[in-house]
Amino acid sequence: MQRSFLVRHAMWTVLGIGALVFVLGGVAFALSLRPCRLAFNPGDLLSYSLTTTTAEILPGGGSGPERQEERRLDLVCVGGDNEVALVLPRADGRPDEIVLIGFSPEGQALLLDADGRTQAAGRAIGFFDFNLLPLPSGIDDEWEVPLTYATLPPGKRNLAGKVKRTRRGAAPEFQLRLPASVEWVQDGRYLQVRDLVCTYRFDTIRGLVERAEIKLTAGVEQERARRYRVGVSLALVRKGSSGDDPARLRQLAVAAMRTTSALSQGQADLGPLRERLGTTVARSGDTPLRTAALDVLRRSENPQAAHWRLSVAAVEPARRTAAEGTVRRLAAAGLPARLVARQGRLAIELGPYSDQDPALITSLEKHCPGAQPRWIQGE
């Protein structure tokens, strides 16, 4: 009888294990079919680290010294339909920038103005753009996707990428490839981005991108042809809740954006904007968005102190197209460049700033070799 009991016990154990394996297999299969949809809840706070590594490719095929730059990107969901405020540290160490972005469920990123209207497709952060992380509309394993890569100049940004799912499950992985080479001429220089591959992992349960790796080759022909290996790494640091009212968060982002715009345009009467921003800041909780808005408020309290500008170059009006290209390239690198008319010429300038920062000139020289910047005061 004891032997019979052991046999029955073993049989039920095997059946139990088999049932468990069947259930787990069913769960895994169900998760593999779970749709990939970007989904933020109002009030969500996401922090990412963005690391860019660059090394020149030497004539013999080796690599020169690596240069690494790390930034932190904070996304605060301020409304429905995946509308977020992106707090973006500038590459030159100047005050953070606040922009509004609307994400589609498939991952498309649209830059919005303060009224929620689309300004442009994508927002370049160096070589990174959230539009390099498209998601499938169904359970496709391979598909072609039209996208806009904001790092490239206008006329070259709209591309057709090819995406392949490389892993299924609750955290599927994808790989995007852009056309082999995108080339253009800017400021009399030949530029190239080639062999761009982006690999990224999506969390279907939390509805967000966990990490991404971008590899590409960048080419520039100036006094001689140079090529660079570029690697960009995006990693989720934390996901939490801002603990604040999303409507108030959006008011804070909008007030900071409008005040920043007025400062950059040199408007003298900032009283109403400053008062609105100050009231909104006082009612807001402690978030990266509030920290950036506080800095905008401090600068607005003494706008006359922000009257230093860094002159990059001045060209004849006939070279407007080339000058506009330089402004876009500097802006894509996080430098607040603009084009203004001065004494019959077009001046490329950065600013305004409250003081003369030598580190800014060093940063400028990395992105605009050969420039002879000088500080100017006024306006």
C-alpha positions as CSV (number, residue, x, y, z in Angstrom):
1,M,0.0,0.0,0.0
2,Q,2.9,2.4,0.8
3,R,4.3,1.7,-2.7
4,S,0.9,2.5,-4.3
5,F,0.8,5.7,-2.3
6,L,4.3,6.7,-3.5
7,V,3.4,5.9,-7.1
8,R,0.2,8.1,-6.9
9,H,2.1,10.9,-5.2
10,A,4.8,10.8,-7.9
11,M,2.1,10.8,-10.6
12,W,0.4,13.8,-9.1
13,T,3.7,15.6,-8.7
14,V,4.5,15.0,-12.4
15,L,1.0,16.2,-13.3
16,G,1.4,19.3,-11.1
17,I,4.8,20.2,-12.6
18,G,3.3,19.6,-16.1
19,A,0.4,21.9,-15.4
20,L,2.7,24.6,-14.0
21,V,4.9,24.4,-17.0
22,F,1.8,24.6,-19.2
23,V,0.5,27.7,-17.3
24,L,3.9,29.4,-17.4
25,G,4.2,28.7,-21.1
26,G,0.7,30.2,-21.6
27,V,1.7,33.3,-19.7
28,A,4.9,33.7,-21.6
29,F,3.0,33.3,-24.9
30,A,0.4,35.8,-23.8
31,L,3.2,38.3,-22.8
32,S,4.9,37.8,-26.2
33,L,1.7,38.9,-27.8
34,R,1.2,41.9,-25.5
35,P,1.0,45.1,-27.6
36,C,3.9,47.5,-27.4
37,R,2.3,50.9,-26.5
38,L,4.0,53.9,-25.0
39,A,1.7,54.9,-22.1
40,F,2.5,57.6,-19.6
41,N,0.1,58.5,-16.8
42,P,-0.3,62.2,-15.9
43,G,2.1,62.9,-13.1
44,D,4.6,60.2,-14.0
45,L,8.3,61.1,-13.6
46,L,10.9,59.3,-15.6
47,S,14.6,60.0,-15.4
48,Y,17.1,58.7,-18.0
49,S,20.9,58.9,-18.3
50,L,22.2,59.7,-21.8
51,T,25.8,59.0,-22.4
52,T,27.6,59.9,-25.7
53,T,31.0,58.5,-26.5
54,T,33.0,59.8,-29.5
55,A,36.4,58.7,-30.9
56,E,38.1,59.6,-34.1
57,I,38.8,56.8,-36.6
58,L,42.5,57.1,-37.4
59,P,43.9,56.5,-40.9
60,G,45.1,53.0,-40.0
61,G,41.7,52.0,-38.7
62,G,42.4,52.4,-35.0
63,S,40.7,54.8,-32.7
64,G,41.8,58.0,-31.1
65,P,41.1,59.0,-27.5
66,E,37.5,58.7,-26.4
67,R,35.5,61.8,-25.3
68,Q,32.5,61.0,-23.2
69,E,29.6,63.3,-22.3
70,E,26.8,62.3,-19.9
71,R,23.5,64.1,-19.4
72,R,20.3,63.4,-17.4
73,L,16.9,63.7,-19.1
74,D,13.9,64.1,-16.9
75,L,10.4,63.6,-18.4
76,V,7.4,64.7,-16.4
77,C,4.0,63.7,-17.8
78,V,1.9,66.9,-17.7
79,G,-1.3,65.8,-19.5
80,G,-3.2,63.1,-21.3
81,D,-2.1,61.6,-24.6
82,N,1.5,61.2,-23.5
83,E,2.2,64.9,-23.3
84,V,5.4,65.4,-21.3
85,A,7.7,68.2,-20.2
86,L,11.3,67.3,-21.0
87,V,13.9,68.9,-18.7
88,L,17.0,69.0,-20.9
89,P,20.4,70.0,-19.5
90,R,22.4,71.9,-22.0
91,A,25.7,70.6,-23.3
92,D,27.5,73.8,-22.3
93,G,26.5,73.6,-18.6
94,R,24.1,76.6,-19.0
95,P,20.6,76.6,-17.3
96,D,18.3,73.7,-18.2
97,E,15.9,73.9,-21.1
98,I,12.2,72.9,-20.8
99,V,10.4,71.7,-23.9
100,L,7.0,70.1,-24.4
101,I,6.8,66.8,-26.3
102,G,3.8,64.7,-27.4
103,F,4.4,61.0,-27.9
104,S,2.2,58.7,-29.9
105,P,1.6,55.2,-28.6
106,E,3.9,54.0,-31.4
107,G,6.8,56.2,-30.1
108,Q,6.7,59.1,-32.5
109,A,7.9,62.3,-30.7
110,L,6.5,65.7,-31.7
111,L,7.9,69.0,-30.3
112,L,5.0,71.2,-29.1
113,D,4.8,74.9,-28.4
114,A,3.3,76.4,-25.2
115,D,-0.2,76.1,-26.7
116,G,0.2,72.4,-27.4
117,R,0.6,72.9,-31.2
118,T,3.1,70.9,-33.1
119,Q,6.3,72.8,-33.9
120,A,8.4,70.0,-35.4
121,A,8.8,66.3,-35.6
122,G,11.4,65.3,-33.0
123,R,13.9,67.0,-30.8
124,A,17.6,66.4,-31.3
125,I,19.8,65.9,-28.2
126,G,23.1,65.6,-29.9
127,F,22.9,62.4,-32.0
128,F,19.9,61.1,-30.0
129,D,16.3,61.5,-30.9
130,F,13.3,59.7,-29.3
131,N,12.1,59.1,-32.9
132,L,14.8,56.4,-33.2
133,L,12.7,54.2,-30.9
134,P,9.6,53.3,-33.0
135,L,7.2,50.6,-31.8
136,P,5.2,48.1,-33.9
137,S,1.5,48.8,-34.5
138,G,0.8,45.0,-34.1
139,I,2.9,41.9,-33.5
140,D,5.1,42.4,-36.5
141,D,8.6,41.0,-36.4
142,E,9.9,43.2,-39.2
143,W,8.6,46.3,-40.8
144,E,9.5,49.6,-42.4
145,V,8.8,52.9,-40.6
146,P,8.9,56.5,-41.8
147,L,10.5,58.7,-39.2
148,T,12.1,62.1,-38.7
149,Y,15.6,62.2,-37.3
150,A,15.9,65.8,-36.0
151,T,19.7,65.6,-35.7
152,L,19.9,65.9,-39.5
153,P,19.3,69.2,-41.4
154,P,15.9,70.1,-42.9
155,G,15.5,68.3,-46.2
156,K,17.4,65.3,-44.9
157,R,15.5,64.4,-41.7
158,N,12.6,62.4,-43.2
159,L,13.9,58.8,-43.6
160,A,12.6,55.3,-44.0
161,G,14.0,53.0,-41.3
162,K,13.8,49.2,-41.1
163,V,13.0,47.6,-37.8
164,K,13.4,44.0,-36.7
165,R,12.2,42.4,-33.4
166,T,15.1,40.6,-32.0
167,R,13.5,39.3,-28.8
168,R,9.9,38.6,-27.6
169,G,8.4,38.4,-24.1
170,A,7.4,41.0,-21.6
171,A,10.5,43.1,-22.5
172,P,10.9,42.7,-26.3
173,E,13.9,44.1,-28.0
174,F,14.1,45.8,-31.4
175,Q,16.7,46.9,-33.8
176,L,16.4,50.0,-36.1
177,R,18.6,50.6,-39.1
178,L,18.6,53.8,-41.1
179,P,19.7,54.2,-44.7
180,A,23.4,53.3,-45.1
181,S,24.5,56.9,-45.5
182,V,23.0,60.4,-45.3
183,E,25.2,63.1,-46.7
184,W,24.9,66.9,-47.0
185,V,27.0,70.1,-47.4
186,Q,26.9,72.7,-44.7
187,D,29.0,75.9,-44.3
188,G,31.1,74.6,-47.2
189,R,31.8,71.3,-45.4
190,Y,30.8,67.9,-46.4
191,L,29.1,66.0,-43.6
192,Q,27.9,62.5,-43.3
193,V,26.0,60.1,-40.9
194,R,26.3,56.5,-41.8
195,D,25.6,53.0,-40.6
196,L,23.3,54.1,-37.8
197,V,21.9,51.2,-35.8
198,C,19.7,51.6,-32.7
199,T,18.9,48.6,-30.4
200,Y,16.3,49.2,-27.7
201,R,14.3,47.3,-25.1
202,F,10.7,48.1,-24.3
203,D,8.8,47.2,-21.1
204,T,5.3,46.2,-22.2
205,I,4.0,46.2,-18.6
206,R,5.1,49.7,-17.7
207,G,4.7,51.0,-21.2
208,L,8.1,52.6,-21.6
209,V,11.6,52.2,-23.2
210,E,14.0,50.8,-20.7
211,R,17.3,51.3,-22.6
212,A,18.7,52.0,-26.0
213,E,22.1,51.8,-27.7
214,I,22.9,53.8,-30.8
215,K,26.0,53.2,-32.9
216,L,26.9,55.3,-36.0
217,T,29.8,56.8,-38.0
218,A,30.0,60.5,-38.4
219,G,32.1,62.1,-41.1
220,V,33.2,65.7,-41.6
221,E,35.5,67.1,-44.3
222,Q,37.1,70.4,-43.4
223,E,40.8,70.9,-43.8
224,R,40.9,67.1,-44.2
225,A,38.4,64.3,-44.0
226,R,37.7,63.0,-40.5
227,R,35.5,60.1,-39.3
228,Y,34.3,59.4,-35.8
229,R,32.8,56.4,-34.1
230,V,29.8,57.5,-32.1
231,G,28.0,55.6,-29.4
232,V,24.9,56.8,-27.5
233,S,23.5,55.0,-24.5
234,L,20.1,55.7,-23.0
235,A,19.2,54.0,-19.7
236,L,16.2,54.4,-17.4
237,V,17.4,55.5,-14.0
238,R,14.0,55.6,-12.2
239,K,10.3,55.8,-12.7
240,G,8.1,57.4,-10.1
241,S,5.4,59.9,-9.5
242,S,5.9,63.7,-9.3
243,G,3.3,63.8,-6.5
244,D,1.9,67.0,-8.0
245,D,-1.2,68.0,-9.9
246,P,-0.5,67.4,-13.6
247,A,-2.5,70.5,-14.7
248,R,-0.3,72.6,-12.4
249,L,2.8,70.9,-13.8
250,R,1.8,71.9,-17.3
251,Q,1.2,75.4,-16.2
252,L,4.7,75.5,-14.7
253,A,6.2,74.2,-17.9
254,V,4.3,76.7,-20.1
255,A,5.1,79.6,-17.8
256,A,8.8,78.7,-17.8
257,M,8.9,78.3,-21.6
258,R,7.2,81.6,-22.2
259,T,9.5,83.5,-19.8
260,T,12.5,81.9,-21.4
261,S,11.4,82.9,-24.8
262,A,10.9,86.5,-23.7
263,L,14.3,86.5,-22.1
264,S,16.0,85.2,-25.3
265,Q,14.2,87.9,-27.3
266,G,15.4,90.7,-25.0
267,Q,11.9,91.8,-23.9
268,A,12.1,94.5,-21.3
269,D,8.7,94.2,-19.6
270,L,8.8,90.7,-18.0
271,G,6.6,91.7,-15.0
272,P,3.4,89.7,-15.9
273,L,5.3,86.7,-17.1
274,R,7.6,86.7,-14.0
275,E,4.6,87.1,-11.7
276,R,2.7,84.2,-13.3
277,L,5.8,82.0,-13.2
278,G,6.5,82.9,-9.5
279,T,3.0,82.0,-8.5
280,T,3.1,78.7,-10.3
281,V,6.5,77.8,-8.8
282,A,5.3,78.6,-5.3
283,R,2.4,76.2,-5.7
284,S,4.4,73.4,-7.3
285,G,6.0,70.3,-5.6
286,D,9.7,69.5,-5.7
287,T,10.5,68.1,-9.2
288,P,13.3,68.5,-11.8
289,L,10.7,70.7,-13.6
290,R,10.4,73.0,-10.7
291,T,14.2,73.3,-10.3
292,A,14.6,74.3,-13.9
293,A,11.6,76.8,-13.6
294,L,13.2,78.3,-10.5
295,D,16.3,79.1,-12.5
296,V,14.3,80.8,-15.2
297,L,12.5,82.8,-12.5
298,R,15.9,84.0,-11.0
299,R,17.1,85.0,-14.5
300,S,13.9,86.9,-15.2
301,E,14.3,89.0,-12.0
302,N,17.4,90.6,-13.4
303,P,17.1,90.5,-17.2
304,Q,19.6,93.4,-17.6
305,A,22.3,91.1,-16.2
306,A,21.8,88.7,-19.1
307,H,23.2,91.0,-21.7
308,W,26.4,89.2,-22.7
309,R,26.3,87.4,-26.0
310,L,29.0,85.3,-27.6
311,S,29.5,86.3,-31.3
312,V,30.5,83.2,-33.4
313,A,30.7,84.8,-36.9
314,A,29.3,87.5,-39.1
315,V,28.6,86.8,-42.8
316,E,27.1,88.6,-45.8
317,P,23.3,88.2,-46.3
318,A,24.0,86.1,-49.4
319,R,25.3,83.4,-47.1
320,R,22.1,83.2,-45.1
321,T,21.5,79.5,-45.9
322,A,24.9,78.5,-44.7
323,A,24.5,80.7,-41.6
324,E,21.1,79.1,-40.8
325,G,22.7,75.7,-41.1
326,T,25.3,76.6,-38.5
327,V,22.6,77.9,-36.1
328,R,20.7,74.6,-36.5
329,R,23.9,72.6,-35.9
330,L,24.8,74.5,-32.7
331,A,21.2,74.3,-31.5
332,A,21.2,70.5,-32.0
333,A,24.3,70.4,-29.8
334,G,22.5,72.3,-27.0
335,L,24.0,75.7,-27.7
336,P,21.4,78.5,-27.7
337,A,22.4,79.9,-31.1
338,R,20.5,82.5,-33.1
339,L,20.9,84.6,-36.3
340,V,20.5,88.3,-36.1
341,A,21.0,91.2,-38.5
342,R,23.7,93.7,-37.4
343,Q,25.0,96.5,-39.5
344,G,24.0,95.0,-42.8
345,R,25.5,91.6,-42.0
346,L,24.1,88.4,-40.4
347,A,25.6,87.6,-37.0
348,I,25.6,84.1,-35.4
349,E,25.4,84.5,-31.7
350,L,24.9,82.6,-28.5
351,G,23.1,83.9,-25.5
352,P,22.1,86.0,-23.7
353,Y,24.3,85.3,-20.6
354,S,24.7,87.0,-17.3
355,D,28.5,86.7,-17.4
356,Q,31.5,85.7,-19.6
357,D,32.1,82.0,-19.2
358,P,35.4,80.6,-20.7
359,A,34.0,77.1,-20.7
360,L,31.4,78.2,-23.2
361,I,34.1,79.1,-25.7
362,T,35.7,75.7,-25.2
363,S,32.4,73.9,-25.8
364,L,31.8,76.1,-28.9
365,E,35.2,75.2,-30.4
366,K,34.3,71.5,-30.3
367,H,31.2,72.0,-32.4
368,C,32.4,74.9,-34.6
369,P,36.2,74.4,-35.3
370,G,37.9,77.5,-36.7
371,A,35.5,80.0,-35.2
372,Q,36.9,83.1,-33.6
373,P,34.3,83.9,-30.9
374,R,34.2,87.2,-29.0
375,W,32.0,88.5,-26.2
376,I,29.7,91.4,-26.9
377,Q,27.4,93.3,-24.5
378,G,24.0,94.9,-25.0
379,E,20.7,94.2,-26.6
